[in-house]
Amino acid sequence: MNRFRAKMISELARVASLGKDDVERILETPSESERGDFAFPCFRLGKIRHQPPSEIAMNIVKGLGTIEGISSI
C-alpha cells in the first residue's frame, strides 16, 4: 500500500470514527483519473447513521483539513 493511501485511510478512520479496516473496504479508486486518486462513498454511512451522504461528506472534508502530499479533497 502506498503511503498516500495509508495516510488517507488513517485520517478518514479518525474523522469518520471508523476502523481502518472499514475505511479500507470503503475507499475506492475512481474509474476516471480526472476524478482524483481516491473516492470515499458516503452512501452506506448515510444509511447506517441516518444522515444525508452529502452532510457526512462535508463533515469529513472539514475534519480532514490539509494532508501533506494531498493537493485537494
N, C-alpha and C positions, 0 to 999 in steps of 0.2 A: 504494500500500500504506500502510495507516495505521501510525502509529508503534508502537502496541502489538504489532501483528503482526510488524513488522520487529524489534522488541526480542525477542519470543518466538523468532523464527527464529534470531536471533543467539545467544541464550542456550541454546536447545536444541542448536544446532550445537556449541557449546562443550562442553556437558555430555555429549552423546551421541557426541562425536567423529565428527561427520558434517559434510559440506559444507553450506553454506547452501542450495544448490540442492536437495540431497537432502531437507533438512528441509522446505523449501517444498513439495516434491511430496507429502510425507507428512502435513504439518499440514492438518487439516480444520476445517470449521465444523460443529458438531453440528446435526443437523436439528431438535432440540428446544432452544429457547433456554434452558430451565431447566438444561440440562447444561453451560452455560458458553459462552464465545465461541470457544474453540479446543479441538481434540482432537488428540492425537498417538498414534495407534495403534502399539503396540509389537510387533504380531504378526510383521511382516516382519523386524524386527530380531531377534526371538527365533529365527526360522529361520536367519538368517544367522549369528548369534552363538552359536547352540545354548544359549540360556538361556531360562528361562520369561519370557514377556512381563511378568508381574507383577513379577518381580525387576528387569527393565530399567526398568520404570515407577517403582518405588520408588527406584532409584538416581538416576534423572533428577530426581525430586521433591527428593531430598536435595541433589543438586548445584545445583539452581536456587536454592534458598533464597528470599529475598524479592526481588521485582522491582517497582520503583517503578511505580505505576499499575495493578498487577495485584493484586486482593484475595485470591485464593486459587488454589492449584494442586492 
